[in-house]
Amino acid sequence: MLEASTILKKSEQQVSCNLNDEVAILDLKGALYFGLNDVGAHIWQLLDEPRSVDRICGAVVEQFDVEPAACQADVLRFLAGMQEAGLIEVAG
């Protein structure tokens, strides 16, 4: 289970590229394609280096018009889905 202090990083089992304001990700293990736009693409770019869930939420709140509590719930749900898909993993 992810917590605010959990530090995440991109999995090495994926490749991604930026397409304007969107991101395309290919899971190399499952050969699945994922597309991210807006907030998802912003979070993906934040994970260019390992970051805590708390720091990711702070950056999203600064960039988008969202309340911190709602942001944390949404970001945790998004990151859990990315982790389940094997696109991100806990660092360390």
N, C-alpha and C positions, 0 to 999 in steps of 0.2 A: 504494500500500500504506500502510495506517495504521500509525503508530508511536506510542509513548507520548507524544511531544511534539506530535503533530498536534493542531491546534486545530480543533474542529468547531462547526458551528452548524446550526440548522434551515434547510432550504431555504425560499425564498419561494414555491415552487410547491406548497405544501401548506397545508391548514387542519386544525386539530385542536381537540378539546374534551375536557375531563375528565368522566368518568362514574363517580362514586364513586371507587374505587381503580383504575380503568382509564382508558385514553386511546383515543380513536378518531381516526384520521388519514385524511384524504382527499388522495390525490395528484392535484393539479389537472391535471397533464399527461396522465397515463394513466388518470384516473378510476378509480383503484384505492383500495379501502378497506383500512385496516390497523387491527387492534385490539391493544393492548398491556395487559398486566396486571403487577402486582407490580414486578419488577425493571425490566422494559422501560418501564413508566410512570414509574418513578423516574428512569431515565436520560433519558427524554424531557423531564421537568420540569427536569432539570439543564441541558439544552440551551436553556433559555429565554434564556441568554446564552452566547456562545462559550466553550468550555472545552476543555482538553487531555484527551486520552484518559487520561492519568495521573491528572488531578484527578477525572475521572468514576469511574475504578476506585477511588480512595481513598474517594469518597463512598459507593460501593456497599459496600465492605468495612465502613465504619462503620455502615451501615444494616442490612445483612444478614449472616447467619452464613455467611461464605465465606472461604476462604483466599485471600490476595492473588494467588498464582500462578494458581490456577484462575479467579479473578475476571478477571484480565487477559485470559486466553485467551478466556473466554466473552464478555466485553465487546467485545473486538476483533472477534470473529466476529459479534456482534449489530450493532455499528456498521458493519461492512463490508456487511452485508445491508441496513441502512438506507441506506447511501450508494449501493449498487447500485440500490435502489428509487427513488432520487432524493429521499428525504425529508430527508437531511442532506447537508452539503457542507463542504469544507475552508474555513475562514474566511481571509480575506485575499487 
